[in-house]
């Protein structure tokens, strides 16, 4: 009898501890909504959970980078629209200046307008977004364009220098895939695609185009004005071409973002299948476990009240 009571008591105590641990687990699942709160809850599920957590975190980082790139490209497109409009306005001004009804005073007014547009172009070329120069390549803290006067005695002898670099920012849109999200100023404004300091044969220097056209109007040089109109149209085409390329890149980023977002949702679903608890099932099990625990606790309490005489019978 003594042996039986002692064994029963130890067994009930052990069961009580085990039930208490299970009750704790159910309460934790109910509180967190997770069926896996520590590795011992599902040892076989640890590796896939860790793998998909890494994938989910990587997807979130990439989506954030692509979202930021899309915002920057929207600002870039607005800036390119401004640059194109400046060149179109210069061409319209030039057409008015060439018309036979324009007199000398009119031509000087038109020339002044071209000079103002040239200043606007320089400001556009030094546009900042979030405190960083858009057209400076990787040298985002440096104003990319400045006017250089070769001879102080001849202020009309000027040109625009580029202090940025020829690199273009990119964003990852997949394994081994990168898309350009910015334009270096040497390419857009100087037509210097290889960044060697010289305008390429198929490129246009937008500043020089406006400078030469302003001088042609002031001098009433009709041949130079005709050539200047053609140069301005080619300059506008240069901007449109690069703007179209960046538009295609923006579309590629949008597509990649949609695909990655879909993949991230699938990753979350898989993680949920391992980690998340069924609320109704957990609640039901919690109630059952609490009832069983209370019953076991009552039995244990009654046994604990046995006197030493009862135990020795």
LOPA-423022 format. One record per atom (N, C-alpha, C): x, y, z. Coordinates in steps of 0.02 Angstrom, whole numbers, padded with zeros to 5 digits, always signed. Last residue first. Layout:
<tornus>
XYZ ...
</tornus>
This chain:
<tornus>
-00045+00136+00318 -00092+00081+00323 -00076+00023+00277 +00034+00246+00297 +00066+00187+00326 +00020+00128+00333 -00051+00343+00248 +00001+00322+00204 +00033+00256+00230 -00129+00367+00358 -00162+00337+00298 -00108+00308+00253 -00032+00424+00438 -00062+00361+00458 -00096+00326+00400 -00005+00539+00373 +00049+00490+00377 +00023+00422+00399 -00148+00581+00269 -00107+00586+00329 -00053+00533+00328 -00175+00659+00115 -00173+00596+00153 -00126+00604+00213 -00167+00770+00036 -00196+00779+00102 -00196+00715+00144 -00122+00730-00087 -00074+00765-00044 -00099+00774+00026 -00239+00681-00141 -00187+00634-00121 -00137+00667-00074 -00302+00803-00170 -00332+00756-00122 -00281+00705-00097 -00215+00858-00265 -00226+00893-00201 -00255+00845-00149 -00229+00771-00370 -00164+00777-00337 -00171+00809-00268 -00362+00798-00405 -00343+00731-00383 -00277+00734-00343 -00351+00933-00443 -00395+00914-00387 -00375+00845-00359 -00265+00924-00552 -00244+00962-00494 -00286+00944-00432 -00342+00854-00642 -00282+00823-00616 -00257+00858-00553 -00440+00953-00665 -00459+00887-00637 -00398+00853-00607 -00362+01056-00720 -00398+01068-00657 -00418+01002-00624 -00319+00992-00836 -00270+01013-00786 -00304+01024-00719 -00438+00974-00906 -00400+00915-00885 -00350+00933-00830 -00469+01110-00928 -00515+01065-00892 -00479+01004-00865 -00358+01151-01003 -00372+01183-00939 -00418+01140-00896 -00375+01071-01116 -00315+01062-01074 -00325+01094-01005 -00494+01120-01170 -00489+01050-01149 -00431+01039-01101 -00455+01252-01197 -00510+01239-01150 -00506+01168-01124 -00353+01227-01290 -00338+01263-01229 -00391+01250-01176 -00421+01168-01395 -00372+01129-01359 -00354+01161-01292 -00498+01280-01434 -00530+01218-01413 -00482+01175-01372 -00397+01370-01470 -00444+01387-01416 -00478+01324-01389 -00337+01302-01577 -00298+01317-01517 -00344+01332-01458 -00444+01301-01668 -00416+01238-01643 -00377+01249-01578 -00461+01436-01692 -00516+01397-01664 -00491+01332-01633 -00334+01475-01744 -00360+01505-01683 -00415+01463-01651 -00202+01385-01793 -00273+01391-01807 -00307+01414-01742 -00044+01474-01802 -00090+01427-01770 -00161+01439-01793 +00097+01487-01910 +00035+01513-01882 -00010+01458-01856 +00211+01415-01961 +00214+01453-01899 +00146+01469-01868 +00186+01344-02080 +00230+01316-02029 +00220+01350-01961 +00101+01425-02151 +00082+01355-02142 +00124+01321-02088 +00172+01544-02153 +00112+01540-02112 +00092+01468-02099 +00269+01514-02247 +00289+01526-02178 +00229+01519-02131 +00184+01508-02359 +00221+01448-02338 +00243+01455-02265 +00140+01640-02364 +00091+01585-02356 +00126+01522-02331 +00259+01708-02386 +00222+01720-02324 +00171+01664-02311 +00289+01662-02514 +00334+01648-02459 +00298+01656-02392 +00182+01720-02584 +00186+01647-02579 +00233+01626-02522 +00218+01854-02571 +00154+01831-02542 +00155+01755-02534 +00335+01854-02644 +00338+01869-02573 +00274+01846-02537 +00286+01833-02773 +00328+01781-02741 +00331+01792-02666 +00219+01954-02792 +00182+01891-02794 +00221+01835-02760 +00329+02039-02788 +00277+02046-02737 +00234+01983-02733 +00395+01999-02902 +00426+01987-02837 +00375+01993-02781 +00303+02044-03000 +00320+01973-02994 +00350+01956-02926 +00303+02182-02975 +00241+02144-02971 +00255+02069-02962 +00438+02212-02998 +00409+02224-02933 +00345+02184-02923 +00449+02185-03134 +00488+02146-03087 +00460+02153-03016 +00363+02286-03183 +00348+02216-03195 +00384+02171-03144 +00434+02400-03141 +00365+02390-03119 +00346+02316-03126 +00553+02385-03211 +00554+02383-03138 +00484+02370-03111 +00506+02398-03342 +00538+02336-03321 +00539+02330-03245 +00462+02531-03339 +00413+02478-03350 +00442+02411-03328 +00583+02596-03324 +00533+02603-03271 +00480+02548-03277 +00640+02565-03447 +00670+02538-03385 +00621+02542-03327 +00558+02640-03531 +00560+02566-03537 +00589+02534-03474 +00595+02767-03486 +00526+02744-03479 +00521+02669-03484 +00727+02772-03525 +00713+02770-03454 +00641+02749-03441 +00705+02778-03664 +00743+02723-03635 +00728+02716-03561 +00636+02900-03675 +00603+02837-03693 +00639+02777-03664 +00738+02987-03638 +00677+02983-03596 +00639+02918-03611 +00824+02970-03743 +00846+02948-03677 +00786+02942-03629 +00742+03025-03844 +00768+02957-03849 +00788+02929-03781 +00719+03154-03800 +00662+03108-03807 +00687+03035-03809 +00849+03208-03806 +00814+03204-03742 +00757+03153-03745 +00870+03198-03944 +00916+03165-03898 +00883+03156-03830 +00769+03281-03991 +00765+03210-04006 +00811+03170-03959 +00822+03403-03950 +00759+03380-03920 +00750+03305-03932 +00932+03405-04036 +00943+03406-03964 +00880+03380-03928 +00869+03412-04158 +00909+03353-04144 +00923+03348-04069 +00813+03539-04142 +00769+03482-04151 +00806+03417-04136 +00929+03617-04133 +00883+03614-04077 +00836+03555-04081 +00981+03598-04261 +01018+03573-04204 +00973+03568-04142 +00884+03665-04336 +00894+03594-04347 +00930+03562-04287 +00904+03794-04288 +00839+03762-04279 +00845+03686-04288 +01035+03817-04332 +01021+03813-04261 +00954+03780-04246 +01020+03827-04469 +01059+03770-04442 +01044+03760-04367 +00948+03948-04467 +00919+03887-04497 +00954+03825-04470 +01044+04031-04408 +00979+04020-04374 +00945+03957-04402 +01145+04030-04503 +01159+04002-04437 +01094+03988-04399 +01073+04096-04604 +01099+04028-04616 +01112+03993-04549 +01046+04219-04545 +00991+04174-04562 +01015+04103-04574 +01099+04311-04425 +01131+04265-04472 +01080+04210-04488 +01082+04415-04333 +01036+04409-04390 +01067+04366-04445 +01151+04416-04217 +01187+04438-04277 +01145+04436-04340 +01057+04364-04130 +01082+04432-04119 +01117+04459-04181 +01041+04236-04186 +00985+04283-04187 +01010+04354-04177 +01168+04181-04162 +01143+04186-04231 +01086+04235-04236 +01174+04180-04022 +01219+04223-04060 +01195+04233-04131 +01075+04084-03996 +01067+04153-03971 +01111+04201-04010 +01135+03973-04053 +01073+03998-04082 +01059+04069-04058 +01246+03953-03972 +01256+03970-04042 +01193+03999-04074 +01178+03923-03850 +01225+03979-03855 +01234+04001-03927 +01105+03809-03883 +01069+03870-03864 +01115+03931-03869 +01211+03721-03912 +01159+03732-03961 +01121+03796-03946 +01283+03718-03794 +01314+03749-03852 +01261+03765-03905 +01191+03648-03716 +01211+03716-03697 +01240+03753-03757 +01184+03524-03780 +01124+03566-03775 +01141+03638-03758 +01273+03445-03893 +01286+03484-03833 +01229+03535-03827 +01229+03287-03959 +01221+03359-03961 +01236+03389-03892 +01297+03146-04053 +01269+03179-03994 +01264+03254-04004 +01367+03078-04147 +01295+03070-04149 +01260+03103-04089 +01498+03110-04112 +01474+03128-04178 +01398+03124-04183 +01505+03177-03942 +01512+03125-03993 +01480+03146-04058 +01595+03304-03863 +01530+03283-03888 +01540+03233-03945 +01719+03261-03744 +01704+03286-03811 +01636+03260-03834 +01749+03199-03627 +01755+03271-03629 +01738+03302-03696 +01721+03068-03624 +01791+03085-03637 +01801+03161-03642 +01601+02995-03607 +01627+03038-03555 +01702+03052-03563 +01534+02929-03704 +01591+02894-03675 +01627+02935-03622 +01436+03022-03739 +01415+02957-03713 +01472+02918-03681 +01398+03172-03739 +01463+03140-03731 +01452+03072-03699 +01294+03258-03744 +01300+03211-03799 +01366+03175-03798 +01269+03344-03641 +01328+03358-03682 +01335+03311-03742 +01154+03302-03575 +01161+03373-03592 +01219+03388-03639 +01162+03158-03565 +01100+03193-03580 +01112+03263-03608 +01297+03125-03537 +01260+03092-03591 +01200+03134-03613 +01333+03201-03429 +01374+03205-03490 +01337+03176-03550 +01243+03165-03326 +01234+03228-03362 +01274+03233-03426 +01176+03000-03321 +01231+03046-03307 +01226+03108-03352 +01018+02953-03264 +01057+02972-03323 +01115+03017-03302 +00951+02806-03181 +00971+02876-03184 +01012+02889-03247 +00930+02672-03181 +00876+02713-03155 +00893+02788-03155 +00956+02520-03265 +00979+02588-03255 +00920+02632-03234 +00946+02363-03188 +00915+02411-03233 +00939+02481-03215 +01009+02195-03182 +01009+02264-03158 +00979+02310-03211 +01017+02030-03133 +00984+02078-03178 +00983+02147-03145 +01060+01931-03047 +01103+01949-03102 +01073+01999-03150 +00900+01902-02998 +00967+01873-02994 +01007+01891-03056 +00820+02064-03005 +00820+01991-03004 +00892+01967-03002 +00840+02195-03010 +00771+02173-03019 +00765+02097-03021 +00938+02319-02935 +00931+02248-02949 +00856+02231-02957 +00973+02473-03015 +00938+02437-02962 +00932+02364-02983 +01099+02603-03040 +01058+02546-03062 +01022+02517-03001 +01166+02758-03098 +01140+02716-03044 +01096+02661-03073 +01304+02777-03205 +01232+02781-03198 +01209+02734-03143 +01452+02876-03228 +01418+02816-03203 +01343+02829-03196 +01532+02981-03266 +01492+02949-03317 +01454+02887-03294 +01522+03121-03150 +01556+03065-03183 +01507+03031-03230 +01531+03303-03146 +01507+03238-03123 +01548+03182-03153 +01567+03420-03201 +01607+03398-03144 +01582+03332-03115 +01577+03495-03355 +01543+03442-03319 +01589+03416-03264 +01560+03665-03408 +01602+03609-03388 +01559+03559-03348 +01513+03763-03544 +01490+03730-03483 +01534+03669-03470 +01595+03915-03595 +01569+03848-03608 +01549+03817-03541 +01623+04075-03671 +01611+04032-03614 +01589+03963-03639 +01646+04220-03720 +01683+04158-03736 +01678+04111-03676 +01589+04330-03670 +01548+04291-03716 +01582+04224-03735 +01685+04395-03596 +01636+04354-03560 +01591+04313-03606 +01834+04429-03614 +01784+04413-03664 +01732+04367-03634 +01913+04443-03507 +01904+04503-03548 +01851+04493-03602 +01922+04315-03458 +01881+04363-03422 +01868+04426-03462 +01913+04177-03554 +01948+04241-03553 +01903+04292-03518 +01832+04064-03522 +01903+04055-03539 +01942+04120-03533 +01722+04027-03401 +01739+04081-03447 +01814+04078-03460 +01608+03901-03371 +01680+03917-03371 +01693+03970-03424 +01474+03855-03273 +01495+03895-03331 +01568+03914-03321 +01441+03686-03224 +01459+03755-03208 +01483+03789-03272 +01363+03538-03164 +01376+03585-03219 +01393+03655-03192 +01344+03459-03046 +01378+03431-03105 +01399+03482-03158 +01383+03484-02881 +01345+03513-02936 +01379+03493-03001 +01403+03338-02783 +01436+03392-02821 +01390+03417-02876 +01348+03229-02728 +01353+03287-02685 +01385+03347-02720 +01354+03125-02820 +01289+03156-02807 +01292+03219-02763 +01437+03054-02916 +01459+03113-02878 +01399+03155-02859 +01386+02959-03000 +01397+02939-02930 +01418+02998-02886 +01296+03078-03094 +01323+03010-03090 +01328+02988-03018 +01232+03197-03089 +01304+03198-03073 +01335+03129-03073 +01097+03227-03100 +01135+03214-03161 +01210+03214-03150 +01043+03252-02974 +01016+03198-03014 +01062+03178-03072 +01116+03279-02819 +01113+03302-02889 +01095+03244-02935 +01019+03270-02671 +01070+03240-02714 +01061+03264-02786 +00913+03314-02596 +00980+03339-02578 +01036+03311-02620 +00803+03257-02658 +00822+03233-02592 +00893+03255-02573 +00870+03304-02804 +00814+03265-02779 +00836+03235-02712 +00914+03446-02904 +00925+03401-02847 +00861+03364-02828 +00979+03500-03059 +00922+03483-03018 +00943+03435-02962 +01065+03552-03152 +01089+03547-03083 +01032+03533-03034 +00991+03560-03265 +01046+03513-03266 +01075+03503-03196 +00906+03664-03233 +00878+03597-03239 +00933+03544-03236 +00997+03769-03240 +00966+03753-03176 +00937+03683-03177 +01025+03764-03376 +01079+03753-03328 +01051+03735-03259 +00900+03796-03427 +00929+03731-03442 +00984+03714-03393 +00886+03927-03384 +00840+03876-03358 +00868+03806-03369 +00986+03984-03464 +00993+03984-03391 +00947+03932-03358 +00926+03964-03588 +00990+03932-03574 +01003+03930-03499 +00817+04047-03576 +00805+03975-03580 +00870+03936-03567 +00882+04169-03579 +00846+04149-03519 +00833+04074-03518 +00930+04167-03710 +00977+04170-03654 +00944+04149-03588 +00810+04170-03779 +00852+04110-03785 +00903+04108-03728 +00772+04299-03744 +00731+04243-03722 +00771+04177-03726 +00868+04374-03809 +00866+04375-03736 +00827+04316-03708 +00826+04346-03939 +00891+04322-03917 +00895+04321-03841 +00705+04414-03940 +00705+04341-03949 +00771+04311-03925 +00754+04544-03926 +00710+04517-03875 +00708+04441-03878 +00825+04553-04045 +00862+04558-03981 +00820+04531-03924 +00719+04545-04134 +00769+04492-04134 +00810+04494-04069 +00649+04663-04110 +00617+04599-04096 +00669+04543-04090 +00742+04755-04153 +00723+04754-04082 +00691+04688-04063 +00743+04723-04291 +00803+04717-04251 +00787+04712-04176 +00588+04634-04328 +00638+04686-04339 +00697+04676-04291 +00495+04508-04406 +00536+04526-04348 +00587+04579-04367 +00432+04467-04519 +00402+04524-04485 +00444+04547-04426 +00492+04351-04568 +00507+04415-04600 +00481+04475-04564 +00555+04242-04441 +00500+04267-04483 +00517+04337-04510 +00652+04212-04352 +00669+04205-04422 +00615+04235-04468 +00589+04223-04229 +00643+04270-04245 +00660+04268-04319 +00499+04118-04230 +00473+04186-04230 +00527+04236-04250 +00591+04015-04225 +00548+04020-04284 +00518+04090-04289 +00646+04036-04097 +00687+04044-04157 +00646+04052-04220 +00538+04005-04016 +00564+04073-04015 +00606+04086-04077 +00529+03869-04045 +00473+03913-04061 +00495+03986-04063 +00653+03827-03992 +00639+03819-04064 +00581+03865-04085 +00633+03855-03858 +00687+03888-03894 +00675+03884-03969 +00529+03768-03828 +00517+03840-03823 +00571+03879-03860 +00599+03647-03845 +00542+03662-03889 +00527+03737-03888 +00690+03659-03741 +00715+03656-03810 +00659+03671-03859 +00602+03657-03631 +00648+03714-03641 +00672+03716-03713 +00543+03532-03645 +00502+03592-03655 +00545+03654-03665 +00650+03449-03611 +00623+03447-03678 +00582+03510-03693 +00664+03483-03475 +00719+03495-03522 +00693+03496-03594 +00540+03439-03425 +00558+03510-03421 +00613+03527-03471 +00552+03303-03448 +00498+03339-03481 +00513+03414-03481 +00655+03275-03361 +00667+03268-03432 +00613+03304-03473 +00586+03295-03239 +00642+03338-03257 +00657+03335-03332 +00495+03190-03245 +00470+03259-03241 +00525+03308-03261 +00583+03083-03243 +00541+03094-03302 +00514+03164-03303 +00638+03098-03114 +00681+03103-03173 +00639+03118-03235 +00527+03070-03035 +00557+03137-03031 +00601+03149-03093 +00514+02937-03072 +00458+02983-03084 +00483+03055-03083 +00632+02885-03025 +00622+02888-03098 +00562+02932-03116 +00614+02889-02888 +00666+02930-02918 +00655+02938-02993 +00510+02794-02876 +00499+02863-02856 +00550+02910-02887 +00579+02680-02919 +00521+02704-02957 +00505+02777-02940 +00673+02668-02817 +00695+02682-02885 +00638+02709-02928 +00590+02636-02710 +00628+02698-02708 +00651+02718-02778 +00546+02511-02757 +00498+02565-02744 +00532+02633-02743 +00665+02441-02760 +00631+02454-02822 +00579+02510-02815 +00692+02435-02622 +00739+02469-02667 +00706+02487-02734 +00581+02362-02578 +00592+02429-02553 +00639+02468-02598 +00602+02242-02645 +00541+02280-02659 +00549+02352-02635 +00722+02202-02583 +00721+02216-02655 +00660+02258-02673 +00677+02183-02451 +00730+02232-02465 +00729+02251-02539 +00582+02081-02471 +00561+02146-02443 +00613+02200-02458 +00664+01978-02516 +00612+02005-02560 +00589+02073-02536 +00739+01955-02401 +00772+01977-02462 +00722+02008-02510 +00637+01912-02314 +00675+01973-02298 +00710+02000-02360 +00599+01794-02381 +00551+01848-02371 +00586+01914-02356 +00716+01718-02375 +00688+01737-02440 +00640+01796-02433 +00726+01704-02236 +00780+01737-02273 +00754+01761-02341 +00609+01632-02213 +00618+01697-02181 +00671+01737-02217 +00636+01517-02282 +00585+01562-02309 +00585+01630-02274 +00737+01461-02200 +00749+01475-02271 +00699+01526-02298 +00671+01447-02076 +00729+01493-02081 +00742+01511-02154 +00574+01352-02115 +00554+01417-02088 +00610+01468-02095 +00652+01242-02157 +00611+01280-02206 +00589+01348-02181 +00715+01215-02026 +00753+01233-02085 +00710+01269-02138 +00606+01186-01936 +00651+01242-01925 +00687+01264-01989 +00525+01077-01946 +00505+01136-01983 +00553+01195-01977 +00571+00978-01864 +00577+00967-01936 +00560+01029-01978 +00538+01030-01735 +00608+01025-01757 +00616+01016-01832 +00431+01117-01667 +00427+01081-01731 +00497+01076-01760 +00460+01159-01538 +00390+01150-01557 +00382+01111-01621 +00594+01183-01525 +00570+01117-01503 +00497+01106-01521 +00611+01318-01568 +00631+01263-01611 +00601+01195-01591 +00461+01410-01528 +00530+01393-01514 +00547+01331-01554 +00338+01430-01580 +00367+01486-01543 +00439+01473-01522 +00225+01386-01687 +00296+01374-01678 +00327+01435-01645 +00100+01433-01696 +00106+01366-01669 +00179+01346-01659 +00046+01595-01651 +00096+01553-01684 +00096+01484-01653 -00026+01684-01580 -00054+01664-01644 -00007+01619-01683 +00012+01724-01454 +00054+01745-01510 +00022+01731-01578 -00090+01672-01370 -00067+01741-01362 -00030+01767-01423 -00103+01540-01411 -00162+01584-01413 -00141+01657-01409 +00025+01494-01384 +00000+01494-01453 -00060+01541-01460 +00024+01508-01246 +00071+01547-01285 +00050+01550-01358 -00073+01414-01213 -00084+01485-01196 -00037+01530-01236 -00011+01298-01257 -00074+01320-01289 -00088+01394-01274 +00100+01295-01170 +00109+01298-01242 +00047+01324-01277 +00037+01282-01046 +00078+01342-01060 +00087+01351-01135 -00016+01156-01062 -00061+01213-01053 -00025+01279-01068 +00100+01082-01067 +00057+01085-01126 +00009+01144-01122 +00144+01104-00934 +00186+01125-00991 +00144+01131-01055 +00040+01044-00864 +00054+01116-00853 +00095+01144-00912 +00056+00913-00901 -00004+00949-00923 +00004+01024-00915 +00178+00887-00838 +00173+00881-00910 +00112+00919-00936 +00142+00905-00705 +00194+00947-00734 +00189+00947-00810 +00048+00803-00693 +00029+00872-00681 +00079+00921-00712 +00124+00690-00714 +00072+00707-00762 +00051+00780-00755 +00203+00697-00598 +00234+00701-00664 +00184+00720-00717 +00104+00685-00501 +00146+00745-00502 +00179+00754-00571 +00056+00558-00530 +00012+00616-00536 +00052+00681-00540 +00172+00484-00501 +00144+00483-00569 +00099+00543-00581 +00189+00509-00365 +00242+00530-00412 +00215+00534-00484 +00069+00451-00318 +00082+00522-00307 +00135+00549-00356 +00085+00319-00355 +00029+00358-00382 +00042+00433-00375 +00197+00285-00277 +00201+00283-00350 +00146+00325-00382 +00142+00300-00148 +00200+00340-00169 +00206+00342-00245 +00039+00205-00151 +00024+00276-00141 +00081+00321-00165 +00115+00087-00169 +00064+00107-00218 +00048+00180-00212 +00195+00079-00056 +00226+00085-00122 +00176+00110-00173 +00096+00062+00042 +00141+00120+00044 +00172+00132-00024 +00041-00060+00000 +00000+00000+00000 +00043+00063+00000 
</tornus>
